[in-house]
Amino acid sequence: MTLLEGLLWLTLNVYHEARSEPQIGQVAVAHVTLNRAVEKQLPVKEVITQPYQFSWTFQKDSYLPEDPDAFIKCMHSVYVALQTPDFTEGATHYHLDSITPNWASGYTYVAQYGSHKFYR
């Protein structure tokens, strides 16, 4: 996988998972994605497209962004994530604050950014 392809998939993940979030929430989602890639020693695309890891990959018919302005903002958040230390303390998971998935109890809560709770 090329660097450009990895950046595209990372941006798509932030777009589909957190485009309505403030920038800190988008950057946190990017860090989680990168942390998983490092932990699993897999390219970003493979981490994102693993079954049932990120809901948009199995709930959407198309991966294409419908809001170009939001996509550009997410691309900027990815750039920020790549330029800043991981403030999520190594988080590898997150969920909306309005739900509590059964897996959450097996992880350590780190913080909430926007409407997502982050865990490692």
Backbone as CSV, one residue per row, in Angstrom:
resi,resn,N_x,N_y,N_z,CA_x,CA_y,CA_z,C_x,C_y,C_z
1,MET,0.852,-1.166,0.000,0.000,0.000,0.000,0.901,1.233,0.000
2,THR,0.492,2.216,-0.743,1.254,3.453,-0.816,0.878,4.377,0.339
3,LEU,1.739,5.336,0.596,1.456,6.331,1.620,0.168,7.076,1.299
4,LEU,-0.010,7.434,0.047,-1.200,8.171,-0.365,-2.473,7.354,-0.131
5,GLU,-2.412,6.059,-0.418,-3.579,5.203,-0.183,-3.891,5.115,1.315
6,GLY,-2.854,5.002,2.141,-3.065,4.970,3.587,-3.698,6.257,4.093
7,LEU,-3.237,7.411,3.576,-3.818,8.691,3.971,-5.272,8.799,3.534
8,LEU,-5.570,8.306,2.339,-6.955,8.327,1.867,-7.849,7.500,2.778
9,TRP,-7.434,6.283,3.120,-8.257,5.426,3.973,-8.395,5.999,5.382
10,LEU,-7.329,6.589,5.896,-7.411,7.213,7.219,-8.402,8.377,7.187
11,THR,-8.357,9.173,6.136,-9.292,10.292,5.999,-10.719,9.792,5.831
12,LEU,-10.915,8.747,5.038,-12.256,8.174,4.881,-12.797,7.683,6.221
13,ASN,-11.939,7.080,7.029,-12.389,6.592,8.331,-12.810,7.745,9.237
14,VAL,-12.000,8.786,9.278,-12.362,9.948,10.089,-13.653,10.565,9.554
15,TYR,-13.773,10.666,8.243,-14.980,11.245,7.636,-16.233,10.460,8.026
16,HIS,-16.192,9.156,7.842,-17.394,8.346,8.090,-17.680,8.138,9.586
17,GLU,-16.652,8.182,10.407,-16.842,7.954,11.838,-17.055,9.242,12.635
18,ALA,-16.509,10.378,12.150,-16.490,11.554,13.033,-16.615,12.893,12.311
19,ARG,-17.176,12.929,11.122,-17.208,14.195,10.381,-18.012,15.289,11.081
20,SER,-18.952,14.920,11.931,-19.749,15.928,12.635,-19.137,16.311,13.989
21,GLU,-18.013,15.711,14.318,-17.344,15.970,15.594,-16.454,17.205,15.503
22,PRO,-16.126,17.816,16.667,-15.124,18.884,16.647,-13.773,18.294,16.242
23,GLN,-12.857,19.166,15.867,-11.570,18.678,15.370,-10.879,17.737,16.358
24,ILE,-10.940,18.011,17.651,-10.277,17.139,18.617,-10.835,15.718,18.553
25,GLY,-12.135,15.582,18.332,-12.740,14.257,18.190,-12.284,13.570,16.917
26,GLN,-12.168,14.316,15.837,-11.679,13.757,14.577,-10.223,13.307,14.710
27,VAL,-9.407,14.135,15.336,-7.997,13.786,15.533,-7.892,12.541,16.420
28,ALA,-8.729,12.446,17.435,-8.713,11.274,18.319,-9.069,10.006,17.549
29,VAL,-10.044,10.075,16.655,-10.404,8.913,15.829,-9.227,8.525,14.933
30,ALA,-8.535,9.499,14.386,-7.355,9.205,13.566,-6.291,8.502,14.415
31,HIS,-6.069,8.984,15.637,-5.079,8.348,16.516,-5.470,6.909,16.831
32,VAL,-6.734,6.669,17.101,-7.185,5.300,17.374,-6.887,4.393,16.182
33,THR,-7.191,4.875,14.996,-6.948,4.086,13.791,-5.463,3.782,13.636
34,LEU,-4.640,4.782,13.833,-3.187,4.590,13.733,-2.681,3.664,14.834
35,ASN,-3.221,3.798,16.049,-2.814,2.921,17.152,-3.147,1.462,16.850
36,ARG,-4.298,1.226,16.256,-4.657,-0.149,15.891,-3.718,-0.693,14.827
37,ALA,-3.373,0.144,13.866,-2.463,-0.297,12.801,-1.107,-0.696,13.384
38,VAL,-0.612,0.090,14.318,0.662,-0.224,14.960,0.530,-1.489,15.800
39,GLU,-0.532,-1.573,16.593,-0.730,-2.732,17.467,-0.834,-4.029,16.676
40,LYS,-1.556,-3.992,15.575,-1.774,-5.197,14.772,-0.733,-5.381,13.679
41,GLN,0.160,-4.396,13.542,1.198,-4.412,12.514,0.600,-4.651,11.126
42,LEU,-0.436,-3.849,10.838,-1.133,-3.927,9.558,-1.208,-2.544,8.927
43,PRO,-1.305,-2.500,7.607,-1.541,-1.212,6.952,-2.893,-0.632,7.378
44,VAL,-3.008,0.679,7.331,-4.225,1.373,7.756,-5.462,0.822,7.045
45,LYS,-5.383,0.634,5.749,-6.549,0.125,4.998,-7.004,-1.225,5.549
46,GLU,-6.061,-2.109,5.839,-6.432,-3.443,6.341,-7.083,-3.354,7.719
47,VAL,-6.593,-2.473,8.560,-7.187,-2.292,9.883,-8.619,-1.785,9.751
48,ILE,-8.815,-0.815,8.871,-10.141,-0.215,8.702,-11.134,-1.191,8.102
49,THR,-10.699,-1.992,7.162,-11.627,-2.872,6.450,-11.779,-4.252,7.079
50,GLN,-11.141,-4.497,8.216,-11.381,-5.763,8.908,-12.857,-5.830,9.299
51,PRO,-13.453,-7.000,9.219,-14.886,-7.120,9.526,-15.254,-6.578,10.909
52,TYR,-16.285,-5.770,10.935,-16.913,-5.257,12.155,-15.979,-4.433,13.051
53,GLN,-15.016,-3.768,12.459,-14.144,-2.896,13.240,-14.640,-1.452,13.229
54,PHE,-15.050,-0.967,12.080,-15.588,0.383,11.944,-16.910,0.248,11.202
55,SER,-17.981,0.706,11.832,-19.335,0.418,11.353,-19.602,0.872,9.927
56,TRP,-19.006,1.961,9.496,-19.300,2.459,8.156,-18.867,1.485,7.066
57,THR,-17.889,0.644,7.341,-17.391,-0.249,6.285,-18.376,-1.367,5.947
58,PHE,-19.316,-1.642,6.835,-20.301,-2.683,6.522,-21.731,-2.144,6.516
59,GLN,-21.919,-0.860,6.810,-23.259,-0.287,6.815,-23.541,0.598,5.604
60,LYS,-22.523,0.946,4.866,-22.698,1.856,3.738,-22.543,1.103,2.420
61,ASP,-23.295,1.553,1.423,-23.179,0.972,0.093,-21.994,1.557,-0.664
62,SER,-21.606,2.784,-0.302,-20.512,3.457,-0.987,-19.595,4.114,0.035
63,TYR,-18.304,4.074,-0.228,-17.338,4.721,0.640,-17.109,6.170,0.240
64,LEU,-17.642,6.582,-0.905,-17.406,7.930,-1.402,-18.028,8.980,-0.496
65,PRO,-17.270,10.035,-0.182,-17.820,11.107,0.655,-18.917,11.869,-0.083
66,GLU,-19.971,12.204,0.630,-21.084,12.966,0.048,-20.942,14.453,0.315
67,ASP,-20.087,14.825,1.257,-19.900,16.231,1.638,-18.424,16.589,1.462
68,PRO,-18.064,17.168,0.313,-16.651,17.481,0.047,-16.016,18.410,1.083
69,ASP,-16.773,19.391,1.581,-16.215,20.301,2.588,-15.862,19.546,3.869
70,ALA,-16.744,18.658,4.302,-16.467,17.864,5.502,-15.274,16.941,5.262
71,PHE,-15.152,16.399,4.062,-14.021,15.525,3.738,-12.700,16.295,3.851
72,ILE,-12.670,17.514,3.350,-11.462,18.343,3.431,-11.123,18.647,4.887
73,LYS,-12.136,18.940,5.697,-11.901,19.187,7.128,-11.334,17.936,7.807
74,CYS,-11.850,16.779,7.429,-11.333,15.527,7.990,-9.898,15.280,7.535
75,MET,-9.599,15.644,6.315,-8.230,15.509,5.813,-7.284,16.395,6.640
76,HIS,-7.752,17.583,6.971,-6.941,18.464,7.820,-6.750,17.850,9.202
77,SER,-7.777,17.240,9.742,-7.659,16.585,11.052,-6.663,15.435,11.004
78,VAL,-6.632,14.702,9.910,-5.645,13.631,9.749,-4.241,14.228,9.750
79,TYR,-4.063,15.322,9.032,-2.769,16.007,9.013,-2.361,16.405,10.436
80,VAL,-3.298,16.968,11.193,-3.019,17.369,12.575,-2.625,16.142,13.405
81,ALA,-3.344,15.048,13.239,-3.040,13.824,13.992,-1.629,13.329,13.694
82,LEU,-1.226,13.423,12.450,0.105,12.957,12.070,1.210,13.882,12.569
83,GLN,0.854,15.102,12.951,1.832,16.087,13.403,1.869,16.263,14.917
84,THR,0.950,15.610,15.639,0.855,15.830,17.081,0.992,14.514,17.847
85,PRO,1.471,14.600,19.094,1.542,13.393,19.921,0.141,12.820,20.154
86,ASP,0.107,11.541,20.428,-1.163,10.844,20.672,-1.692,11.181,22.060
87,PHE,-2.628,12.113,22.118,-3.215,12.511,23.400,-4.249,11.513,23.904
88,THR,-4.558,10.465,23.104,-5.523,9.452,23.551,-4.874,8.389,24.425
89,GLU,-3.587,8.551,24.711,-2.853,7.612,25.571,-2.873,6.188,25.027
90,GLY,-2.809,6.059,23.703,-2.769,4.736,23.099,-4.122,4.086,22.901
91,ALA,-5.185,4.872,22.906,-6.532,4.309,22.734,-6.628,3.536,21.419
92,THR,-7.335,2.411,21.482,-7.545,1.590,20.293,-9.030,1.385,19.995
93,HIS,-9.884,1.917,20.852,-11.324,1.746,20.675,-12.063,3.004,21.106
94,TYR,-13.257,3.162,20.580,-14.130,4.256,20.994,-15.561,3.881,20.657
95,HIS,-16.493,4.603,21.263,-17.910,4.428,20.944,-18.643,5.717,21.254
96,LEU,-19.823,5.861,20.697,-20.650,7.020,21.002,-20.997,7.021,22.486
97,ASP,-21.088,8.205,23.065,-21.397,8.280,24.486,-22.833,7.869,24.809
98,SER,-23.665,7.746,23.787,-25.068,7.377,24.007,-25.284,5.863,24.101
99,ILE,-24.238,5.086,23.890,-24.344,3.633,23.989,-23.234,3.092,24.884
100,THR,-23.399,1.858,25.332,-22.341,1.181,26.080,-22.214,-0.232,25.519
101,PRO,-21.287,-0.422,24.589,-21.123,-1.760,24.011,-20.555,-2.749,25.025
102,ASN,-20.829,-4.015,24.810,-20.394,-5.036,25.777,-18.875,-5.137,25.875
103,TRP,-18.137,-4.738,24.847,-16.676,-4.835,24.891,-16.039,-3.776,25.784
104,ALA,-16.747,-2.681,26.091,-16.156,-1.544,26.807,-15.615,-1.937,28.179
105,SER,-16.255,-2.856,28.858,-15.807,-3.228,30.203,-14.446,-3.921,30.195
106,GLY,-14.016,-4.403,29.047,-12.719,-5.071,28.943,-11.568,-4.131,28.639
107,TYR,-11.840,-2.825,28.572,-10.819,-1.832,28.247,-10.783,-0.738,29.307
108,THR,-9.699,0.004,29.327,-9.537,1.108,30.258,-10.024,2.393,29.604
109,TYR,-10.954,3.058,30.269,-11.469,4.333,29.769,-10.363,5.372,29.822
110,VAL,-10.219,6.138,28.743,-9.195,7.174,28.673,-9.811,8.557,28.832
111,ALA,-10.745,8.892,27.934,-11.333,10.240,27.939,-12.477,10.295,26.944
112,GLN,-13.186,11.408,26.969,-14.220,11.660,25.978,-13.804,12.880,25.161
113,TYR,-13.892,12.744,23.838,-13.628,13.845,22.914,-14.830,13.945,22.001
114,GLY,-15.499,15.078,22.042,-16.742,15.198,21.297,-17.751,14.243,21.885
115,SER,-18.439,13.508,21.034,-19.467,12.580,21.526,-18.986,11.129,21.563
116,HIS,-17.667,10.925,21.534,-17.113,9.575,21.614,-16.302,9.396,22.883
117,LYS,-16.430,8.208,23.478,-15.605,7.803,24.621,-14.497,6.901,24.088
118,PHE,-13.279,7.119,24.584,-12.097,6.410,24.082,-11.505,5.502,25.138
119,TYR,-10.993,4.338,24.671,-10.473,3.291,25.550,-9.164,2.718,25.001
120,ARG,-8.389,2.177,25.929,-7.174,1.413,25.531,-7.196,0.081,26.240
